[in-house]
Amino acid sequence: MARICSIRGTRVRSGGKIHRSGLAKKKGGIGRHVTKVVKRTISPNLQTKRIWVPELNVFVKLKLSCRALKTINKNGAFVTLKKAGIV
């Protein structure tokens, strides 16, 4: 199963990590220098959850990001799942 949130569609993104060497000027060095830029992946905080939907009287198993879980807590399970097209 892919690392994608069922509700928000959040997926793994790619980005760059800047490697720096040297000591900062305010710590007595000559400054920090960029030595290279390395590709990295940024993964969403995904959780596998069983969500109870009282309107349908059934559990739904989903892979959610934590932000989607907050959305379910705020708006309710049925409304959020219906808007996402899952129910």
Protein Blocks (a to p, Z undefined) as FASTA:
>chain_A
ZZddfklopacddddddddedjdfklopabjadfbdcdddddddddddddddfknopacd
ddddfklmmmmmmnopklmmmmnomZZ
